[in-house]
Amino acid sequence: MKSRLLLPLTLAAAFAVAPAQERCAAGVMLVRYGAGDLVPNEPLIDALLADSELHAAIRELGASPGHGLRLLAKLPAAHLPGTCQVHVTCQLWAADWNDDTAQRAIDLCADHLRRRLTALLYEVPRDELTARAEQLRRSCLELATQRSAREQQRDACAARCRGLEDLVHQLEQQALAAQIEARTEQRAMEQLDRLMAEHRARRDQAAAELAQAAAKRDPLRDRAAVAQVQFHEAEQRLRARPDDAEARDALQLLMNQVADLQAQLRDLDAQLASRDLPGQDAQRLLTATLEQIPLATLALQRATARRASIDEQRLALAEQLEVARRELAKARVDVDAAEQQSIDLTVFRAQLVEVQGKLARLEPVRLEVLHR
């Protein structure tokens, strides 16, 4: 019973709906964008308008099911880079269709093109260029850091070489001063040896002369003692015989002889005393010279040890300087070998400037529907 009632109602509704007809909506859109590598053209616009999501949205406006939907685009006018003119035509079958529906269809196409062109011409290039710029910045920073590190290592090696060269120069000056000091102390030792030899020779000569003079004194003293004894004997004989003229003459003769011998002894003692003075002077000078020998020897040893120590330091610094010079040569070779990195850095910087320029030229897509 229900099926019999539904069939007449369905037929009545079908006859009440207006027949579907082919409808057309057209619009002109002005697109402005930042000029980049991708340029909008008819195949690209057609591909964007062929999106099933857009077709589904337009069909919801009242398109008859079972009929096709065509969206056509043309770019008839040439414009400057960053601007293009798009003519969109929407053809479909629909029963209920008016100007508002047509405008809504064109608005749907405009919104869809705005979103897709914004993604293609602004968002995707912006993200890619931003990523590329960041990569180039990292590469530039890495290369600049490596080059700076090599240059700093080279400068550090050069500074170390200069410091070691200054130390070596200072040690050379100290070694020269130590050599002069050692030679001076050596000459002082030689002078002391010569003085010791001279004073010893003078002392020995004075001692020999004194011994020679002393050798004459003993016989003379013996003669004086004998004469003195003879004088006392003659004096006793004369006392026993005061009138003996011969005894008186012998006593006078002995007296004169004793006086003469005593005078000779006094002269000889004076000579011995005078000859002992040079020997004493020579001995005093020799003693003073001998007292200086330990001090001079110690000074010579110190000067020699200082010179040897400076030579050892010079040898050690010379080895360190040789190592530092090899390191400096290697660092300079590394800096010269890194010339390719400098070229790469220049290229990366140029690419970064180019990418930044492209980023600066990018603009969000602005789409304006001129008329419908």
Order of alpha helices (4+ residues) and beta strands (2+ residues): alpha-beta-alpha-alpha-beta-beta-alpha-alpha-alpha-alpha-beta
